[in-house]
Amino acid sequence: MPKLIAAKDQLTARPSFRARGNSAWHSVSSGSGEVMEFDVADTNVGGHFNTSTYKFKAPCFGTYQFALSMYARLDSGQGDNSNYYWGYMQLNGGNIGNQYIWGYQNGPDYDVGATASTLTLELKAGDLVHCQFNANGVSCSYYPGLSTFSGHLVG
């Protein structure tokens, strides 16, 4: 006879989260990168997203899907091959393939752009996933209050 699982336990067994920032523009200096600040968890089934470190810790082995949406801008000048920003996800502090979100905007000062990326990963228990924001050529900013990071266990 199959084991029955209570509805509460089924929800805990399917970790998921949706986090966003709680502030306005956050500037990053050229040549540097920072962990993106997602300090508000609108959803955090299982409590595996940490709003202090801004990282998701996989509770079990499985296939997970993550999404990053980012609202960002160059702080001055125009985007070109030397002035740009990029955002991406990292696994255990290392880059994951070549899944960067780039922003080169070619309009006048303070161009803003909204971009998004999804990623499916096979994780083991204890793996950490977070988002990183980098600037090159000029300082760049992202808007945590209009950016989100989410993920869930697919199976």
N, C-alpha and C positions, 0 to 999 in steps of 0.2 A: 504494500500500500504506500503511495507517495506521501512524503512528509508535507503537511500543510504549513504554510508560512503566513504569519499574521501580516495584515496590510502595512502596519508600521515597520515591520522587519523588511518587507519588500522594498519600501522606500529607502531605508537605510542601506540596503544592499545595492542600490543603484545610485551611487554618488553623482551629484550634479551641482553646478554653481553658476551664478551670474554675478559678476562684480563690476563696480564702476568706481570712479574717483569721486571725491567730495570737495573739489577745489576748482579754481579757475586756471588760467594758463600756467604751465610749469615749464620754465626755460632750462635748456640743457646747452652747455657751452660746446663750441666747435671742437671736434676731436675727442669728445667724451661720450659715454653712454651710461644710462641709468636704468635700474629696474623701474618699470612703470608702476605708479602708485594707484592701486585699486583697493581703497580702504573701506568700501561699503559693499557688503554682500547682500544683494536683493534676494537671492536664493542661495542656500548652502546646505543641500541635503547631505547629511552625514557629517557636516562640519569639517570637510577636508580642504577647504580653501582658507588660508590664513590672511586675515585683513591687516596684520602687522608686518608680515614679510612679503605679502602680495603674491604668494606662491600656492599652487595646488599640490597636495601630496597624495599620490595614488594609494588607496587603501588595499588594493588587490591587483593581481595580474589581470590584464584584459585590454581590449581595444577601446580607446577613448577618442572622442572628437572634441576639438577646441576651436574657438573663434576669437579673433581680436578685431575690434573695430576701433579706429583711431581718428580723432579730429586733431589736425596738426597744422603748423605753419612755419615758414621761415620768419625769423624775427626782424630781418632787414634784407634789402637787396632782392635780386631775382634769382630764381632757381636756374641752374645750368649744370654742366658736368662737374663743377667744383663746389657748388652750394646746394646742399640737399639734406634731407633727414630720412631715416628709415626706422621702422619698427619690426619686430619679429619675436617669435617665441623661442625659449631655450629649454632644453631638457638637462637637468642636473648640472646647470651652469655652462653647458656647451651649445653651440649652434645646431639647429636641426635642418640639415640639408640646405636648400637654397630658396627658402620661402619668405623672403623679405617683402615688406610694404615700403615702397620708395615714394618720396615726394620731391619733385623737381620744380614745382610751379614757376611759370614764366611770365606772370603778370607783374604789376607794381608791388611795392612793399606790402608786407603782411598778407600775402596770399594765404588762404587757408584751403585745406583739402580734407575730405572725409574718405577713408579707405578701409578695406576689410580683408581679412584672410581667414581661411579655415585650414585645419590640419588634423589628420587622423594618425594616431600613434598607438603602437603596442607598448604598454607600460608594465613594469613589475611593481610589486608593493614597495612603497617608499620612494619611488621616483618623484622628482620635483619638476614642475612646469611653471614658467613665469614668462612675462613679456618684458622686452628691452626696448629702449628708445635711444637712438644715436643721432648726432648732428655732425655735419661736415661743412667746412668753409665759412659758415656763419652760425651764430647761435640759433637754435630752433626751439619751438615749444609744442607741447601737446596739451590738450584740454581734458584733464581727468574726468571732469563732470559730464563730458560728452563722449567719452571713450568707454568701451566695455571689454571685458575678458570673460569668457564663459567656457564651460566644458561639461561633458557627461560621459559616463561609461556606456558604450554601445553594446558590448557583450564580451 
